[in-house]
Amino acid sequence: MNLGQSVTAARGEFRSRLGFILAAAGSAVGLGNIWGFPTQAASNGGAAFLLTYLVLAFVLAYPALMAELLIGRHTHRNMVLALESLPAMTSLKVAGRLTGVAGLITASLILSFYAIVAGWMLGFSASYPLGAAGLTSASEWLTSFAPSRNLLLMLGFMGLTMAVVLGGVENGIERWSRRLMPLLIATLVALSAYVLTLDGALVGLQTYLLPDFRKVVSGDLLLDALGSAFFSLSLGVGTMLIYGSYLSDQENVPRVGAQVALVDVGIAVLAGFLILPAMYVAEARGVAIFNEAGGLLSEDTLIFTVLPALFETMSTSGVWLATAFFLLMSIAALTSSISMLEVPVAYLIEKFGLSRRRATVVAGLCIAMFSAVIVFNFGSLFGLVITISTRYSQPILGIAVCIFAGWIWRRDALLQELRKNDTDAADSLFWRIWPFYVKWFCPAIIGAIVIQSAL
Ligand code: PHE
């Protein structure tokens, strides 16, 4: 049965390969790359963490990414309906549906905290020009972390996300990813090139590039690096699956998947060239970044403490730099948040026949409401939601997707999928390694890391 032909007509489809790569890379590249990865690298042995991350990204996360993209492209459906349609047995269909629903809930949970953090980025990017224009109290409010400010900025960011998703696959997601991603890369390159010229930057570069291996061996750290790699590639929650489902049957999925992974990892590495040197530049200018024990001060809030302190030492150029930096973060967050919202939206459209407009409003408002609950119970909920959704749920769902791809999806159907645009697929390196990989290696290693850290 060719599911593709019957449903693609009514569904969206990416117009071009570049459009898909930019959208999928846009989903992947987000706060995780530009903030999470460099700060974790800074507190976990710099280059040692970088190496661990690179290995995990290519050895575990890339195969899992392929599993999602291929299942999506094959079924041309959202995660719930896709996983439900792969097996023939009823009990497995139920398992597929439940996994899909768990993915959908996780994607929504991630968006609910992500929108709060992204709102802060919007607030900081507006606060610098406002401050420079003399509107000090507005500028201070925007950086104040008061619940009312968190709520308003979160709603503003959710509004932007909904506006893009309302446009649909081609006119919303693809169009905006095409506009925003080049801007993001150019800003990142320009900012890191500038920061690298400042005093103190070289020490940061050294920490980043010379490994301190004593710090990598702990199981917790492995889980952190794994969680980071999964989070960074947007895995386990159906975002890549749904983007894969909008991919034309003409595309060679292993190739475009590799390109997406490369852009994602490349941008995380590039962001390290900005954040680590910037920290040491700040230190050279008298900003405290380490505590007495040598640990990083306020790792979680580094971006909102150390960097603003650094920008403050720079007078006018600091205003420009700060605005550019926080805009960069906002853009990165937006191209990711649209992919998260698309998960429940696609489900509502495909399962209940809702119009895109209605589905976007329903899903967006529900998530914004939950996000508001987090804003008002910040101390107890914020960290908890992050831990549950990214540290546990994402890797565990990643295992489930690999099991569906490796064990439940029939090998001949999979080969047929790969042959759609590559008649020699059966001889390819990908075909020789990947099926074994997602069947045995990925579930076992991801499972071992998760269990070990839970003990
Ligand atoms: N990959 C995004 C980032 O690095 C986060 C994300 C997670 C996006 C899950 C979609 C789904 O910030």
Residues whose N, C-alpha, C, O or C-beta is under 5 A from the ligand:
A	BS01	LIG	S27 A28 V29 G30 L31 G32 N33 F231 S232 L233 S234 L235 T239 S336 S339 M340
